[in-house]
Amino acid sequence: MTDCPFPDHRTAALALLNGDHRLSRKAGQFLGQLAVDPAPLSPAQENWLAKLLVRASLPILVVEGGQ
């Protein structure tokens, strides 16, 4: 996997779902929703996704407006 940040939440969610990462059922449902819903993330959703990415040793997510 590359160290480049993910360009959007959909790509990040799909990387987590398609990788060999341990996920709870709740996390899987959350990521499935992110993969199909283009709506912007709430701060709480951004935080949870960031935690899942860190836990899986994946790159960060680039948040719109610059991070």
Backbone as JSON Lines, residues from 0, in Angstrom:
{"i":0,"aa":"M","n":[0.86,-1.18,0.0],"ca":[0.0,0.0,0.0],"c":[0.89,1.22,0.0]}
{"i":1,"aa":"T","n":[0.44,2.23,-0.66],"ca":[1.18,3.48,-0.75],"c":[0.99,4.32,0.51]}
{"i":2,"aa":"D","n":[1.89,5.28,0.71],"ca":[1.77,6.18,1.85],"c":[1.02,7.45,1.49]}
{"i":3,"aa":"C","n":[0.54,7.55,0.26],"ca":[-0.2,8.73,-0.18],"c":[-1.56,8.77,0.52]}
{"i":4,"aa":"P","n":[-2.0,9.96,0.9],"ca":[-3.32,10.08,1.54],"c":[-4.44,9.65,0.59]}
{"i":5,"aa":"F","n":[-5.52,9.19,1.17],"ca":[-6.69,8.85,0.36],"c":[-7.36,10.14,-0.1]}
{"i":6,"aa":"P","n":[-7.8,10.2,-1.36],"ca":[-8.4,11.44,-1.87],"c":[-9.83,11.69,-1.4]}
{"i":7,"aa":"D","n":[-10.52,10.62,-0.98],"ca":[-11.9,10.78,-0.51],"c":[-12.27,9.64,0.43]}
{"i":8,"aa":"H","n":[-13.37,9.84,1.15],"ca":[-13.76,8.84,2.14],"c":[-14.17,7.52,1.51]}
{"i":9,"aa":"R","n":[-14.69,7.55,0.29],"ca":[-15.1,6.31,-0.37],"c":[-13.89,5.4,-0.61]}
{"i":10,"aa":"T","n":[-12.82,5.97,-1.12],"ca":[-11.6,5.2,-1.38],"c":[-11.01,4.64,-0.09]}
{"i":11,"aa":"A","n":[-11.02,5.44,0.95],"ca":[-10.5,4.99,2.24],"c":[-11.35,3.84,2.79]}
{"i":12,"aa":"A","n":[-12.67,3.99,2.71],"ca":[-13.57,2.94,3.21],"c":[-13.38,1.64,2.43]}
{"i":13,"aa":"L","n":[-13.26,1.74,1.12],"ca":[-13.07,0.54,0.31],"c":[-11.73,-0.14,0.62]}
{"i":14,"aa":"A","n":[-10.69,0.65,0.88],"ca":[-9.4,0.06,1.24],"c":[-9.51,-0.73,2.53]}
{"i":15,"aa":"L","n":[-10.23,-0.2,3.49],"ca":[-10.42,-0.91,4.75],"c":[-11.26,-2.18,4.56]}
{"i":16,"aa":"L","n":[-12.32,-2.07,3.76],"ca":[-13.19,-3.22,3.54],"c":[-12.51,-4.32,2.73]}
{"i":17,"aa":"N","n":[-11.69,-3.93,1.75],"ca":[-11.05,-4.9,0.87],"c":[-9.75,-5.46,1.42]}
{"i":18,"aa":"G","n":[-9.2,-4.81,2.43],"ca":[-7.95,-5.27,3.01],"c":[-8.19,-6.38,4.02]}
{"i":19,"aa":"D","n":[-7.1,-6.87,4.56],"ca":[-7.16,-7.94,5.55],"c":[-7.08,-7.31,6.94]}
{"i":20,"aa":"H","n":[-8.12,-6.54,7.28],"ca":[-8.15,-5.81,8.54],"c":[-9.3,-6.33,9.38]}
{"i":21,"aa":"R","n":[-9.05,-6.5,10.67],"ca":[-10.11,-6.93,11.59],"c":[-11.06,-5.76,11.81]}
{"i":22,"aa":"L","n":[-12.31,-5.98,11.51],"ca":[-13.34,-4.95,11.68],"c":[-14.53,-5.55,12.43]}
{"i":23,"aa":"S","n":[-15.11,-4.75,13.28],"ca":[-16.35,-5.18,13.93],"c":[-17.49,-5.08,12.92]}
{"i":24,"aa":"R","n":[-18.6,-5.7,13.25],"ca":[-19.77,-5.6,12.39],"c":[-20.2,-4.13,12.24]}
{"i":25,"aa":"K","n":[-20.17,-3.41,13.35],"ca":[-20.56,-2.0,13.33],"c":[-19.63,-1.18,12.42]}
{"i":26,"aa":"A","n":[-18.32,-1.44,12.52],"ca":[-17.36,-0.73,11.67],"c":[-17.58,-1.1,10.2]}
{"i":27,"aa":"G","n":[-17.87,-2.36,9.92],"ca":[-18.14,-2.78,8.55],"c":[-19.37,-2.11,7.98]}
{"i":28,"aa":"Q","n":[-20.41,-1.98,8.79],"ca":[-21.62,-1.29,8.33],"c":[-21.34,0.18,8.06]}
{"i":29,"aa":"F","n":[-20.58,0.8,8.94],"ca":[-20.19,2.2,8.79],"c":[-19.4,2.39,7.49]}
{"i":30,"aa":"L","n":[-18.42,1.53,7.27],"ca":[-17.6,1.65,6.06],"c":[-18.4,1.37,4.8]}
{"i":31,"aa":"G","n":[-19.33,0.43,4.87],"ca":[-20.2,0.17,3.72],"c":[-21.03,1.38,3.36]}
{"i":32,"aa":"Q","n":[-21.53,2.07,4.37],"ca":[-22.3,3.29,4.12],"c":[-21.41,4.35,3.47]}
{"i":33,"aa":"L","n":[-20.2,4.51,4.0],"ca":[-19.28,5.51,3.44],"c":[-18.93,5.2,1.99]}
{"i":34,"aa":"A","n":[-18.83,3.92,1.67],"ca":[-18.44,3.52,0.33],"c":[-19.48,3.89,-0.72]}
{"i":35,"aa":"V","n":[-20.75,4.0,-0.33],"ca":[-21.8,4.27,-1.31],"c":[-22.43,5.65,-1.18]}
{"i":36,"aa":"D","n":[-22.17,6.35,-0.09],"ca":[-22.8,7.64,0.16],"c":[-21.81,8.78,-0.1]}
{"i":37,"aa":"P","n":[-22.06,9.6,-1.12],"ca":[-21.12,10.69,-1.45],"c":[-21.26,11.92,-0.54]}
{"i":38,"aa":"A","n":[-22.2,11.9,0.38],"ca":[-22.41,13.06,1.26],"c":[-21.17,13.34,2.1]}
{"i":39,"aa":"P","n":[-20.91,14.59,2.41],"ca":[-19.76,14.92,3.27],"c":[-19.87,14.26,4.64]}
{"i":40,"aa":"L","n":[-18.73,13.98,5.23],"ca":[-18.7,13.34,6.54],"c":[-18.9,14.37,7.64]}
{"i":41,"aa":"S","n":[-19.54,13.94,8.7],"ca":[-19.64,14.77,9.89],"c":[-18.29,14.69,10.61]}
{"i":42,"aa":"P","n":[-18.02,15.6,11.53],"ca":[-16.77,15.51,12.3],"c":[-16.63,14.18,13.03]}
{"i":43,"aa":"A","n":[-17.71,13.65,13.57],"ca":[-17.65,12.36,14.26],"c":[-17.3,11.23,13.29]}
{"i":44,"aa":"Q","n":[-17.87,11.26,12.09],"ca":[-17.56,10.25,11.09],"c":[-16.1,10.35,10.65]}
{"i":45,"aa":"E","n":[-15.61,11.58,10.44],"ca":[-14.22,11.78,10.07],"c":[-13.3,11.2,11.15]}
{"i":46,"aa":"N","n":[-13.63,11.43,12.4],"ca":[-12.83,10.95,13.52],"c":[-12.8,9.42,13.55]}
{"i":47,"aa":"W","n":[-13.95,8.79,13.39],"ca":[-14.01,7.33,13.42],"c":[-13.23,6.74,12.25]}
{"i":48,"aa":"L","n":[-13.41,7.3,11.06],"ca":[-12.69,6.8,9.9],"c":[-11.18,6.96,10.11]}
{"i":49,"aa":"A","n":[-10.76,8.09,10.65],"ca":[-9.33,8.3,10.91],"c":[-8.79,7.25,11.88]}
{"i":50,"aa":"K","n":[-9.55,6.95,12.93],"ca":[-9.12,5.93,13.89],"c":[-8.99,4.56,13.24]}
{"i":51,"aa":"L","n":[-9.94,4.22,12.37],"ca":[-9.88,2.93,11.68],"c":[-8.67,2.86,10.75]}
{"i":52,"aa":"L","n":[-8.36,3.96,10.06],"ca":[-7.22,4.0,9.16],"c":[-5.91,3.86,9.94]}
{"i":53,"aa":"V","n":[-5.8,4.55,11.06],"ca":[-4.59,4.46,11.88],"c":[-4.42,3.04,12.4]}
{"i":54,"aa":"R","n":[-5.5,2.47,12.91],"ca":[-5.46,1.11,13.46],"c":[-5.01,0.1,12.41]}
{"i":55,"aa":"A","n":[-5.37,0.34,11.14],"ca":[-5.02,-0.57,10.06],"c":[-3.69,-0.2,9.4]}
{"i":56,"aa":"S","n":[-3.01,0.82,9.93],"ca":[-1.73,1.31,9.38],"c":[-1.87,1.73,7.92]}
{"i":57,"aa":"L","n":[-2.98,2.39,7.62],"ca":[-3.22,2.91,6.28],"c":[-3.01,4.42,6.27]}
{"i":58,"aa":"P","n":[-2.82,5.0,5.08],"ca":[-2.62,6.45,4.99],"c":[-3.83,7.23,5.49]}
{"i":59,"aa":"I","n":[-3.62,8.49,5.73],"ca":[-4.68,9.38,6.21],"c":[-5.65,9.72,5.09]}
{"i":60,"aa":"L","n":[-6.72,10.36,5.47],"ca":[-7.72,10.85,4.53],"c":[-7.5,12.35,4.34]}
{"i":61,"aa":"V","n":[-7.51,12.8,3.08],"ca":[-7.42,14.23,2.82],"c":[-8.82,14.8,2.98]}
{"i":62,"aa":"V","n":[-8.99,15.7,3.95],"ca":[-10.28,16.3,4.23],"c":[-10.45,17.51,3.33]}
{"i":63,"aa":"E","n":[-11.64,17.66,2.74],"ca":[-11.89,18.81,1.88],"c":[-11.6,20.08,2.65]}
{"i":64,"aa":"G","n":[-10.98,21.05,1.97],"ca":[-10.58,22.27,2.62],"c":[-9.14,22.2,3.08]}
{"i":65,"aa":"G","n":[-8.51,21.05,2.84],"ca":[-7.09,20.88,3.15],"c":[-6.84,20.37,4.55]}
{"i":66,"aa":"Q","n":[-5.92,19.43,4.64],"ca":[-5.49,18.91,5.94],"c":[-4.0,18.92,5.98]}
